[in-house]
Amino acid sequence: MIQVPNTLRLKVAGSGRLGALDPAAIAKAEAALKSLSGNFAQWLQDEITKLETARQAIRTDGVTIQTMESLYIRAHDLKGLGTTYGFPLITRIAASLCVLTDDEEKRARAPMALVDAHIDAIRAAVRDDIKTDEHPVGRALAEELEVRVTAAMA
């Protein structure tokens, strides 16, 4: 048996649990992210358009493995990007849509009215600039969608 040395500690700098993080590198990364933030609104809209396109494909071609998988992929992308783009509420709603469509069996029986409700909620959050579930409408919307998904999956 050959023991490979663990060089991770050297790569993350220094001794200690994770090593020291370079404050200058963190500041540089934060500045880069801030410079990109002006594009977030357009990028978010592009992702919502992709989700809408996936929904339209279901309406046109019906519920198929491909159309529902495409919808799931778009919802999953928004789940990952919502918070990055400044809309944690979209992350929560997209996560709920992912629960509804995260495997082939669920996709086949997912009520399209509930799928539509999720997509419409995402669009409404952006339209009305409801970014978090601390907003009473955002919280009520997210909670109701989650309750409906739980009931649909029962």
RAKA-V822549 format. One record per backbone hydrogen bond with DSSP energy under -0.5 kcal/mol. CO is the residue of the C=O (numbers start at 1). NH is the residue of the N-H. Records with the same first field share a line. If there is no record, write none. Layout:
# RAKA-V822549
CO: NH, NH
This chain:
# RAKA-V822549
1: 3
2: 4
5: 7
7: 11
8: 12
10: 13
13: 20
21: 23
22: 26
23: 27
24: 28
25: 29
26: 30
27: 31
28: 32
29: 33
30: 34
31: 35
32: 36
33: 37
36: 39
37: 40
39: 43
40: 44
41: 45
42: 46
43: 47
44: 48
45: 49
46: 50
47: 51
48: 52
49: 53
50: 54
51: 55
52: 56
53: 57
54: 58
55: 59
56: 60
57: 61
58: 62
62: 64
64: 68
65: 69
66: 70
67: 71
68: 72
69: 73
70: 74
71: 75
72: 76
73: 77
74: 78
75: 79
76: 80
77: 81
78: 82
81: 85
82: 87
83: 86
87: 90, 91
88: 92
89: 93
90: 94
91: 95
92: 96
93: 97
94: 98
95: 99
96: 100
97: 101
98: 101, 102
99: 102
103: 107
104: 108
105: 109
106: 110
107: 110
111: 114, 115
112: 116
113: 117
114: 118
115: 119
116: 120
117: 121
118: 122
119: 123
120: 124
121: 125
122: 126
123: 127
124: 128
125: 130
126: 129
129: 131
131: 89
132: 135
135: 139
136: 140
137: 141
138: 142
139: 143
140: 144
141: 145
142: 146
143: 147
144: 148
145: 149
146: 150
147: 151
148: 152
149: 153
150: 154
151: 154
